[in-house]
Amino acid sequence: MKRQFTFIGLLLFPVLLLSQERKFSNHGSQIHLEVLGPGGLISFHFESRFLKSKTGLGYSIGLGNTPYDVFEKSCNTGSTVSIPAGISYLVGKKDHLLEIGLGVALKFGAGTKVYCPDIEDGFFISENTGYEYCLLGYRYQPQNKKLSWRIFISPLFQKDFSAKFWGGAGIGIRL
């Protein structure tokens, strides 16, 4: 038993040493939890910059989920899983940044789908496999701290369907 604790202690020692540093990734990498973003009701995203800077051009990819019957009348059960991917540009000084971006989201339905003749206009056409989005927002990203947050508007576009005004908020941890 003593050997197991010693082994675990030796594994954790470098982690404890590194956790004392305030140095972050050179590429501005972050992990975000978003609510009502391009990924749906709730989504997780990984984001990084192309150059070694916390601002500039970057990319993000995520995984989101939206249960059916949350934003629209539906006779279906289950949820829609989405994979949003996009590029963004961060500009600003110190802790306050403007974010501009665009991307696409692939969506996959999971659950029971049935024909609903009495529902004429839903949030999106469920047979389409994706949608496009653009993003404009404000990000508060302190230079010396790991935690950041953002709010944004993000209209969603789908072929043969009217654009939807959308937006959301997120909290992130710098890596």
N, C-alpha and C positions, 0 to 999 in steps of 0.2 A: 504494500500500500504506500509506503514511504517513497518507493521508486516512482510510482505513478505521479505523486504530487511533485516530486523533483523534476520529472520529465515535463509535466504541464507548466511548472514554474519557468523552466528553461525556454519553453516555447513562447510563453507570454512576456518574458523579460524584454526582448527586442520591441514588441508591440508597445509596451509601457514606455520605453525610451523614446520611440518615435512619436508617441502621442503627445509628448511634451513640447515638440516643435510647433512653431506657427507657420511653417513653410507649406504652401499649397502647390498644387500642380502648376507647371509652367504653361499649360494649355487652357487654363480656366475651366477645367472639368468639373461638372456638378451632377448630382442626382436630384431630381425634382419629384415632388408629389403634387399633382395638379387636380383641382376640382373644376369641372365644367370647362375644360380646355378642348383643344382639337381631338383629344383622345376619347372624349365622352364624359360620362358622369365623374369618373375617377380614373387617373392614369399615372403611371410612373415613367420618367424620362431620364435618359443619360444625355448629357450635353457636353460638348468640348469645342474649343476654338481651333482653327486651322494653324494659326501662328502662336508663338509663345507669348501670349498676352491675355489679360482678362477681358479685353474688349476686341472688337473687330469681327471678322467673318467666322462663323462656326456652323455646327450641325447638331441635330438632336434626333434621337430615335426613342420610341416609347412603346408602351403596352397599356391599353385602356379597356374599360368595361362600362357598358350601359345596360341595365336591365330593361327588357321590353316593358312598355306601359308606364314609363316614368315621365317622359316628355310628350307622349302622344297617346291617343286612344288606341288600344291594340287588343286583339283577341288572341295574340300569340303569348306563349310563355317562354321563359329563358332570358337570354341576354345577347347583346352584340359585343364582340371583342374587336378592338381596333388596334392597328399598328401605325401610329403617326410618325412620319419622318419629314424633316424639313431643314432648311438653312435659315440662319438668322444673322443679323448684324447688330452688335452692341456698340453704342457710342455714348460718351459722357465723361465726366471728370469725377474722380474720387469714388464716392459711394453711390451716386445717383446716375442711373443709366437709362437711355432710351433703347428699346428693343424693337426691331423691324424684322419681320420674317415671312416666309411662305413655305408651303409644303403640301403633301398629300397624305391621306390616311386610307389604308386598306381596311375593310371591315368584313367580319365573318360572323354569321348568326349561329347561335347555339340554342337549341330548344325546339319547341313545337311550333311550326309555322302552318297556319291554316289560311284559307281564303276568307277575307273579311269584306263582303259586298257592301255593308252599310258604312264603311269608313272611306271617305273620298280623299281627304287630304291629311297626310301624316306629316311628321317632321321631315322625313326623307323617304325616298323610294327604297324599300327594303331589298329589292332585287339587285340594285346596283352594288358593286363590290368596293366602292370607295367614294371619296370626295376630296376636294381641294380646300385649302384654307390659306388665309393671310393673317398676319398678327401684328398688332401695334400695342406696345405696352411700356410700363414703367417698372424698373427693377431697382430695388435697394440691395446693394451688395457691399457690405462693409469690407474695407481692405484687410483688416486685421482679424476678422472673424470668419468662422466657417458657415454660419447660417445666413441665407439670403431669402428674400421674398419678392414676389412680383404680382402685378395685376395687369390685365390686358383685355383688349377686344379682339375677336377673332372670327370674322364672318366665314361661314361655311358655304361652299358651292358644290352643286351636283348637277350633272347633265340632265336637261329636260325637267328641271325643278327650280323653283324660286330660291334665291339666296337667303340664308338664315342669319340673322344678326346673333352673334354668339360672343361669349367672353368667358373669363375665368380668373382664377387666382392660383398661385402656387407657392410652395416653400421648398427651398433647396439647401443642400449641404455641399460645400466645396470639397473636392478631393485633394 
